């Protein structure tokens, strides 16, 4: 079956991204409350933005979790996230930006990265996105909502299927918590905030990285 959704989510309202039902959103919240933990590395204290014309991914999975790290003052903090994984993903016109505030003698500085075109897309294999907010036009093919997170990559016999993503390797998450999966996810007009991205392979054609004073060069404005 296919499911479509348009809209935005914010974790300060404790919602989940890329979920086509209110019931699914509530279930992710429960999964977080049960103590799911994520992040095989300590995240930075800077959330980053990603904009893309489209993202098409195969073997989509998603579960709730928590990333931990230190803020820019060195204080411990934790951030709830929706971890989204794909066995493969193709991204068109990707833009990524992060703002470092109050740099001495300079002020705010925006690092901006652009890559990929309609003809030569960004390619990722074994990619996981720790997302805090997403806005997009989304379509899911053959979606299962409410599956236990520990069974995301399981076949009919309950055993893991080679090549299909499950809970991110080298992390801790509640295998009995809420999860969802789909054969394919197509997202258009993507605007996303995230704390971390990991991938086995990440190819960035036509890569352009630049630094800018101020915040005018962010990939999108809130």
N, C-alpha and C positions, 0 to 999 in steps of 0.2 A: 504494500500500500504506500501511498505518498501523503506527506503532510507538509503544509506550508505555513509560515509564520512571518510576520513583520513586526518589528518593535525593538525596544531597548530594555535592558535590565540593569539594576544597580544592586550590589551586594549590601549597601547600607540599608536597603529594604529587604535584604536576605532573599533575593530571587536568584534564579539560575539562568544562564544563557542557553540559547538554542534548544529550548524545550517547548513543544507545541501544545502544552496543556497546563492548566492551573494545578492539577493534581500532581503532575510531574515536578513542578516547581516546589511544592510543599514537601515532596519526598526527598529532594536534594537537601533541603533544610534539615530534615530529620537525620539524613546521612551524616551531615556535618556535626550535628549535636551528639552523634554517637562516637565521635572522636576520630574521624578519618584524618590521616596525616599524609602530607605529600612532600615533594621537593627533595631530591637526592643531593642538593647543594643548598647552601644558605643564599637566599635571594637578596638582591640589593634593595636599598630603600627607595628606589625610583621605579614607579610604574611607567610603562611605555605605551604609546598608541600605535595602532596599525590600521591603515586604510588600504582597501583593495577593490578593484572593479569586480573581481569574482574569485572565489575559492571553490574548487571542485575536489572532493576527497573521497577515497574508497575505504570501506571498512571503518566507518565512524563509530567511536565509542565515547562515552562521557560519564563521569562520576564526580561527586562532590569531595572536596579535600581542603587542606589548609597548608599554605606556604609559610615559612618562617625565616626570619633574617634579622638584620639590624637597620634602623633608619639612618638618615644622614648625620645624625648626632651620636650614632653608635649605640642607641638604645634598642633592646630586643622588641620585636613586634611580630605579629602573625596576621595573615590575611586569608580569609576564606576565598576559595576559587572553585570554578568548575573546570576540571581537567578534561580537555577534548583531545582525542587521539585519532590518527588516521594511519593506515598502512602506507598510503601514498596520497599526495596532494599536489595540485597545480594551481598556482596563484597568478592572476593577471594584474599588472600595474600596481605592484606592492609599494607602499610607503610606510616607513617606520620612523618614529621620532620619540625622543626623550629629552626632557628639560632638566638641566642642572641649575637650581636656583642660587642666586646670590654668590656667584663666583667673585672673589676679591678683585677689585679694580675693574671688573667687567660687567657684573650684574648677571641676569639670567642668560643661559646659553642653551640653545637647542641643537642637538645632534640629529640630523635627518639622513635617512638612508632610503634610496629608491632603487628598484630593480624590476625586471620583467616587463614584457609587452604582450600584446594579444598574440603575436606570432612566436615569441620566444619567452615562454612563461617561467616563473620561478617554480622549481621542483623540489619537493621534500619527500623523504622516505622515512617511515618510522617516526613521525612527528607528534609531539604532545604540546598542547597550549594550555597554560595555566591562566585562565581568563577571569576577569572581574566584571567586565561589562561588554556587551555586544549589541550592535544594531545591524540588521541585515534583512534582506528578503531571502528566506530559507526554504529549501525543499529537501525532504528526506525520502529515500526509497527503501521499502521493506524495513520499517522501523519497529523495534521492540522497546517498549517503555516500561520500566519497573523491574528489569532483570537485575539480579544480584550482581554487584560489581565484580565479584570473583568469578562470575560465569560469562563475562563479556566476550571472551575469546573462545568459549566452549562450543563444541559441535553438538549434534543430537545425542551423542553418547556421553556427554558431560566432560569430555576430555579436550584440552586445548588444541586448537587448530593452528598448525604452523603458518606463520605469516600474518595472522590476525592479531591486532593489538588488544591487550587487556589492561589491567592495572599497570601503570608505568613501572618498568623494572627498577630495582634498587630504591623503591619508595615503600612507605607503609600506608595502607588504606584499609578500611573496613571491608572485607570481602563479602559481607552480608548486607552492606549498605546499598542504597539506590543506585542504579545505573541504567543506561539506555544505549542502544546500538542501532546501526542502519547499514545497509549495503553501500549506500552512497549518500553524501550530503553535498548539496549545491547551494552556495551562499553568494548573493549578489549585493553590490553596494555596501560593502563591509566597512564598519567602523568599530574598532575593538580596543579595549584596554586590557593589558595583561601584565603579569609579574614575571613570567618566565616562558621560554620556548626551548624545547630540546628536540633534536632530530638526529637520526643516523646519517642521513645525507641531506644537505641543503645547498642547492645550486641556484646562484643568483646572477643571471645574465644581465648585462648592461648595468652593473652595479655603480651607483654614484653616492658617495658619502660626503656630507658637508656640515660645517659648523656655522651657526648664525647667532648673533646677539639678539636677545629678546625672545619672544614666544610667537612671533608672527609666522614663522616657518614650520610650526607644528603641522602634522599631516591632516589634522582637522581640528575644529574648535568645538568645545562642549556646548 
